Amino acid sequence: AGNEYGVAEGQSDWIAFLIFLKVLAALSMAASVFILRDIYIKRRHKQKISLTSTCVLTLSVGDFFSTFFVQFMSTWMVPASYPVPFSSGTDASCTVQGFMGYLFYAMSAFSNASLAVAYCLIVRRGWKDGGRDTRLWRRTIFAGTPVGLALAFALIPLFNQAYNYNGLFYCDIQSAPLYCETDISDAQCTRGTHARILHVILGVVMFMIAFVIIGVSMALLVRSVFDREARMDRYQVDRASNRTMTKQAAMQGVWYIGVYAVVWIPTYVIIFYEVSTTVQTPIPLIVVHLVTMPLQGFGNALVYFRPKYVAAREGDSSSSRLITVARVLNVDVPLMNLSTWIRSSENVKTSKTTS
């Protein structure tokens, strides 16, 4: 992916790609802000914040700040001594980026696991997800556990200065100088000794545990819903009844895990390649990894607002989709007026053409 430092400066294609990633990051950050804003509006209107909304809150905070520090800031925080595009930082800024990136990515991953467990318990144990029955201690545990675990694990690499430039566009758990723990370089490591081991433990094992928790929770949720529907069907005359409950209860959680899988599976593959000292990481895989990582906030926003959008379309199918989206996002009236103006202009053009 460039010279001995990773992505070489002066390669116009990498510079354009880096700018493209910043645009994706800005889009994802804006999506996370809409989720946080929607939860704030509910709270301001004295609505009880549900258990799943509490999990989504910590998830969105993790998505926003991880995207900001890693994809948006990217090489701006990489030490200027590395000849990579836009590098203008120091070892200190690199450490901050690595720490913040890991902290908020871990918070996001563990919040996904917390959300999956919440959906599972709501269906299997009959926990309430809204109203006065939502208990504060449950919301505190489900929101606080991901934050506590992420902070604890993010602190570990600080003890041996293991947050360093990783050869791509940001700082991560890596030894310095770059590649000093591999056969590629004969240099002695001055920072981040045994960073490769930390990378495996903190970068693979912890996130795989979160992925397993999510997968098991979703499997139990789907099975529980199908079992409940089967019991209900025994007392129904129409045995071919539509399993609406199954779709509504399970699909929201499944969509969240789908977003997680799209974002994180390429990252896992990249890490396994990096652990190997003999196999070079394919460039197309690096590109896929870099493109999917900033999209978690945007994907989660699509999942979060989807039920509200579907309900709004069913309640008022005559409105334009832009107006429906504006209502779902609680966007101010000017955007909705713009949509009305566009539609009225189109109607005027049509009437003139007809006449």
Beta strands, then each sheet from edge to edge (+ up, - down):
strand 1: 163-165
strand 2: 171-173
sheet 1: 1+ 2-
end
